[in-house]
Amino acid sequence: MKTKNNLFAVLFFFIGLAAFAQTARIKGVILDENNQPVEDVDVSYKNTSTTSNENGFYILTVPANQKITIVFSHLANKSSSLDIELKPNEDFEFNPVLSKKVEMIGTVEIYDNRKRVEGITNIAPRDIKLIPGANAGVENLLKTLPGVNSNSELSTQYAVRGGNYDENLVYVNEIEVYRPFLIRSGQQEGLSFTNTDMIQNVDFSAGGFQAKYGDKLSSVLDITYRRPKSFGASLEASFLGGSLMVETASKNQKWAAITGVRYRDNSLFVNSQETETNFRPTFADVQTYVTYNPNNKWEWSFLGNISQNKYNYEPLTRQTNFGTIDDPKALLVFYQGQEKDQYDTYFGALKTTLKASEDFTLKFIASAYHTQEQEYFDIKADYSFGELDTNIGSGNLGNIVYTQEIGSQLNHARNDLDALIVNAEVKGFHNINENKIEWGFKYTREDIRDRIVEWEVIDSAGFSLNPPIIDLPIRDQPYNPYTGPLVPYQNVRALNYTKIDRLSGYVQWSKKSMLGSHDVWYNFGVRAHNWQVSGDDIDGKNQTTFSPRAQFAIKPDWESDMVFRLSGGLYHQPPFYRELRGADGLVNPDVKAQQSIHVVLSNDYSFKMWERPFKLVTEAYYKSMSDVNTYTLDNVRIRYSANNDAKAYATGFDARLNGEFVPGTESWFSFGYMKTEENINDRGYIARPTDQRLKFGILFQDYVKNIPNLKLYLNLVYNTGLPGGSPSYADPYVYQSRLRDYRRADVGFSYVFTEKNETRPDGHWLKKFKDLSLGLEIFNLFNNQNAITNTWVRDVYTKVQYGIPNYMTTRVFNIKLTARL
């Protein structure tokens, strides 16, 4: 009780300190001579500064009761200054107009030193909206970065430097967000949580991140939604669906809200696949972000999201041709039945920030995530597998002429999951002289109810196949009668009521100083995580991990603008529910946290070429992993062994060159080499499911010189093939084949009607729009056949199992209209 009273005393002390703080705030919108907002204006007073956002809005906290000079400076405009004296807690609005400089200067990109030393990649929101992709959004651009891989254009999930889809942290406004649990394929997945229309800033770290970020092994995606300063709206419509965004703010800037509605229909992509279906998957969500500033010390915000994914699937037929020119083969399947899946998610978060003083900020975050998911299907597949007729003069061209296998399989599932996750978190930020101290504590409660009823029956040549892992009599009909029981080839049945209580926290120290004439940055921190799993008939042991992490960066006093960075530490990933559930559907409450010793060495080189800014970032990394929870990967569904029976490693090299290859636009070229292997029960190292050796990515923007309204956007990715997996219950050490290389190019053409809108006379109808454009998108431009997984079919004569690739989408055309007020 005494400790609790002390905490209240400290809190009241800081609130009292805020009430008597002698500061004021100046804010407004910065315009140019054409009354257009000016972005990235530096607004400063002595050592305190801020920058204007894309709407020209700025807020700066300044001392009260003294005369000060505020300077407004911008690379493309003349500087301006203001002499002013404000009262305590006064909000003063000032809207300066900056005039153009006489001299001409090119587009200049300013790199934030903080992000450079932390190894963070910043992605411009404008690029996110413009770059084409089958699942356009933040994740679409991430997949062009080195070290980030995905072989499914219908999925927003991604793997980073040998990790899997569950090893990535995602934050929106410092609030951790979650994905549905039962998703098995990108076709079911629907919309990403992140609404592109609401984004202000996107930061991404592929490893070596600080202790303030949570307990995952691979990456951090840190997204900030913007706070509107005036009314605005945007609309997007295409053959794939549409979105609508509305933003507004009160006159005194105390209230602001931004709301987005999205709808997506993936029929255009599904109809391009080799499986003929009656299928119309639809996805929709509503998302809102509301902020309230009662004064210059407090800020309150609410982030909410409701989404629904419906997946109604009725496959008809499929023919897959594969093999070689000398030995062509084909799989022909006729389907009966259907699949009906639905994923409903509800998310809400309340966040409040108290700026107690210039050197201390306190934040409190409370959030809740509720998901209700169902996965129902009964699908019977009758298949024939054999040699393909490739004789051009034959009447059976393209048909199976010699059948090696005839069989059928029936898949059944009645899976239901209901999960509620609640979080409460407090964070503190201190500036003490030149030292920055950050700390935080978080409590999480996960309550999960899960029913699994899933089985598969395989019939080969009229005889039901027994599972290979069960000791049953040998079946050699028709020579001898079979007297054993009839059992499904796969059979998973479980009912789990699971609760997980977590306490986590961190503290970290950062400092910038000088080492001789060189700038240096230090960061050291440690995280702790305690958890316990409980539920019906399970009582897991209490487990705790500690994760020390550090970063060191130096910017030499050289003529070349370079930053060298060394970072890493001990990273843990305490198991989430999906990692606790084994292949048999049962929960193992004592699964340990996976552990990784991660080291990253990087160089950041900024330079000019053709009188334009460029940056080259290179990184070498190594991960040594222990207590690994092995898994199988089927499309985007991950099934864990729910034990810690392996060790693994990942090592690689990444490089990215970005800059203005075309004046006024940003493009980049990425390269990555990575090798990751695992050793299960000391049997030797084999490739992990995410062992994708080589990666090339290109994001390129251009425009037609004689028609500047016409823009070009190219998104190109090449990945070497992933391991092809293994049949159910099979030994992964026996199946080490790889899928074919992944090659994909998406291109977009956009005609911008509002180009050079400032030259049009007042009253012109286009003046009402900040952006109005019509675009044509071509997905999978070169019509490459990319495989996501293998379907395994047994040859009844040779008993050989063939891995038959499941191909993704072919070439697809889309038309898109975009309007922004």
PyMOL commands that set and color helices and strands:
alter all, ss='L'
color gray80, all
select helices_A, chain A and resi 2-20+113-118+125-130+138-142+165-167+186-189+196-198+267-270+577-580+757-759+765-768
alter helices_A, ss='H'
color red, helices_A
select strands_A, chain A and resi 23-29+42-45+48-51+57-63+68-74+77-84+91-93+121-123+148-149+159-160+168-172+175-176+199-205+219-225+232-238+241-249+255-265+275-279+282-292+298-323+328-357+360-388+400-432+435-460+463-464+490-515+518-535+538-539+543-555+561-573+594-609+612-628+631-634+637-640+646-659+667-680+685-687+694-704+707-719+742-752+771-779+787-794+801-807+812-820
alter strands_A, ss='S'
color yellow, strands_A
deselect
rebuild
show_as cartoon
